[in-house]
C-alpha cells in the first residue's frame, strides 16, 4: 500500500500523505451552492418552456391546429437554440442554468451546433459537417434505431 501520493506543486515536486492531500483537494475544490443552482435551472428551464408556450399560443391563434403548432414550436425553439449558440449566448446561459438549459429542446440544438462551431477552422466538410453530430449523433442513431424496432413490432403485432 502506498504511504504517500506524489503530485506536482506550483514550483516543486512534494510528497504528501493521502489524508493531507484529501484536505488540500477539498480546500481547493469549488464550493457548490445547490439551492442557488437548482433555482437557476428551474428559472431558466421554466422561461424556455414559457417561451415555447407563448409561441404555441401564437401559432394556434394564426390558425394552425394543435399538432401543426406543436411542430412549429419545436422548429422555432431549435432555431433559437442554434442561433443563440452561434452568437455565443447559449453557452453563457448554460454556465448559469446548468440542466435548466440542457433539458429543453434548445439544449439539443446547442449540442448539435457547438461541435460544428468548434471544428469550423477545419473547413466545412471535414470540420463542420463531419463533427456536427459528435455529441448528438449517438442519441440520433439510437433514437432512430429504437423507433424502427418499435415500428416493426407494432407492424407485426398490430395486424
C-alpha positions as CSV (number, residue, x, y, z in Angstrom):
1,X,0.0,0.0,0.0
2,X,1.2,3.5,-0.8
3,X,2.2,5.6,2.1
4,X,2.4,8.9,0.1
5,X,1.0,10.4,-3.0
6,X,3.2,12.4,-5.3
7,X,1.8,15.4,-7.0
8,X,3.3,18.4,-8.8
9,X,3.0,21.6,-6.9
10,X,3.4,25.1,-8.4
11,X,7.2,25.2,-8.3
12,X,8.4,21.9,-7.0
13,X,7.6,18.2,-6.5
14,X,6.4,17.3,-3.0
15,X,5.4,14.1,-1.2
16,X,2.2,14.3,0.9
17,X,0.2,11.7,2.7
18,X,-3.3,10.8,1.5
19,X,-5.1,12.5,4.4
20,X,-3.3,15.8,3.8
21,X,-3.8,15.5,0.1
22,X,-7.6,15.0,0.6
23,X,-7.7,18.0,2.8
24,X,-5.8,20.1,0.3
25,X,-8.0,18.9,-2.6
26,X,-11.2,19.7,-0.6
27,X,-9.9,23.2,0.3
28,X,-9.2,23.9,-3.4
29,X,-12.4,22.4,-4.8
30,X,-15.1,25.0,-5.7
31,X,-17.9,25.2,-3.2
32,X,-21.3,24.3,-4.7
33,X,-24.4,26.1,-3.8
34,X,-27.1,23.5,-4.6
35,X,-30.1,25.6,-3.8
36,X,-28.9,28.5,-6.0
37,X,-28.1,26.1,-8.8
38,X,-31.5,24.4,-8.6
39,X,-33.3,27.8,-8.6
40,X,-31.3,29.0,-11.7
41,X,-32.1,25.7,-13.5
42,X,-35.7,26.0,-12.6
43,X,-36.0,29.6,-13.6
44,X,-34.2,29.2,-17.0
45,X,-35.9,25.9,-17.9
46,X,-39.2,27.4,-17.0
47,X,-38.5,30.5,-19.0
48,X,-37.7,28.4,-22.1
49,X,-40.9,26.4,-21.6
50,X,-42.9,29.6,-21.1
51,X,-41.5,31.0,-24.4
52,X,-42.4,27.7,-26.1
53,X,-46.0,28.0,-24.7
54,X,-46.2,31.6,-26.0
55,X,-45.1,30.5,-29.4
56,X,-47.6,27.7,-29.3
57,X,-50.5,30.1,-28.5
58,X,-49.4,32.5,-31.2
59,X,-49.3,29.7,-33.8
60,X,-52.7,28.4,-32.8
61,X,-54.1,32.0,-33.0
62,X,-52.8,32.2,-36.6
63,X,-54.9,29.2,-37.5
64,X,-52.7,26.2,-37.0
65,X,-54.2,23.1,-35.4
66,X,-52.6,21.8,-32.2
67,X,-50.4,19.2,-33.9
68,X,-49.0,21.6,-36.6
69,X,-48.5,24.4,-34.0
70,X,-46.5,21.9,-31.7
71,X,-44.3,21.0,-34.7
72,X,-43.8,24.7,-35.4
73,X,-42.8,25.3,-31.7
74,X,-40.2,22.6,-32.0
75,X,-38.7,24.0,-35.2
76,X,-38.7,27.6,-33.8
77,X,-37.1,26.6,-30.5
78,X,-34.4,24.5,-32.2
79,X,-33.7,27.5,-34.5
80,X,-33.5,29.9,-31.5
81,X,-31.2,27.5,-29.6
82,X,-28.9,27.1,-32.6
83,X,-28.9,30.9,-33.2
84,X,-28.1,31.7,-29.6
85,X,-25.3,29.0,-29.7
86,X,-23.9,30.6,-32.8
87,X,-23.9,34.0,-31.2
88,X,-22.2,32.7,-28.1
89,X,-25.1,33.5,-25.8
90,X,-26.4,30.0,-25.1
91,X,-23.1,28.9,-23.5
92,X,-23.3,31.8,-21.1
93,X,-26.9,30.8,-20.2
94,X,-25.8,27.2,-19.8
95,X,-23.0,28.1,-17.4
96,X,-25.5,29.8,-15.1
97,X,-28.5,27.5,-15.6
98,X,-27.0,24.0,-16.0
99,X,-29.6,21.4,-16.7
100,X,-32.3,24.1,-17.0
101,X,-30.8,25.0,-20.4
102,X,-29.8,21.4,-21.4
103,X,-33.1,19.5,-20.9
104,X,-35.4,21.6,-23.1
105,X,-35.2,21.1,-26.9
106,X,-32.9,24.2,-27.2
107,X,-30.2,22.1,-25.4
108,X,-30.4,19.6,-28.2
109,X,-29.9,22.4,-30.7
110,X,-26.9,23.5,-28.7
111,X,-25.4,20.0,-28.6
112,X,-25.6,19.9,-32.5
113,X,-24.2,23.4,-33.2
114,X,-21.4,23.5,-30.5
115,X,-19.2,20.8,-32.0
116,X,-19.7,22.2,-35.5
117,X,-18.6,25.6,-34.4
118,X,-15.6,24.2,-32.5
119,X,-14.3,22.5,-35.6
120,X,-15.2,25.3,-38.0
121,X,-11.5,26.1,-38.6
122,X,-11.0,22.6,-40.2
123,X,-13.3,23.6,-43.0
124,X,-16.9,23.0,-43.9
125,X,-16.6,19.3,-45.0
126,X,-14.1,17.8,-42.5
127,X,-14.8,20.3,-39.7
128,X,-18.4,21.5,-39.6
129,X,-20.2,18.6,-41.4
130,X,-18.0,15.8,-40.0
131,X,-18.1,16.9,-36.4
132,X,-21.6,18.3,-36.2
133,X,-23.1,15.0,-34.8
134,X,-20.2,14.1,-32.4
135,X,-22.3,14.6,-29.3
136,X,-25.8,14.3,-30.5
137,X,-25.0,11.6,-33.1
138,X,-25.4,8.6,-30.7
139,X,-28.7,10.0,-29.5
140,X,-30.0,10.3,-33.0
141,X,-28.7,6.8,-34.0
142,X,-30.3,5.1,-31.0
143,X,-33.4,7.1,-31.3
144,X,-34.0,6.3,-35.0
145,X,-32.9,2.6,-34.4
146,X,-35.4,2.3,-31.5
147,X,-38.2,3.9,-33.4
148,X,-37.6,1.4,-36.3
149,X,-37.7,-1.6,-34.0
150,X,-40.8,-0.3,-32.2
151,X,-42.4,0.3,-35.5
152,X,-41.7,-3.2,-36.8
153,X,-43.0,-4.7,-33.5
154,X,-46.1,-2.6,-33.9
155,X,-46.5,-3.7,-37.5
156,X,-46.1,-7.4,-36.7
157,X,-48.3,-7.4,-33.5
158,X,-50.7,-4.7,-34.6
159,X,-52.1,-6.8,-37.5
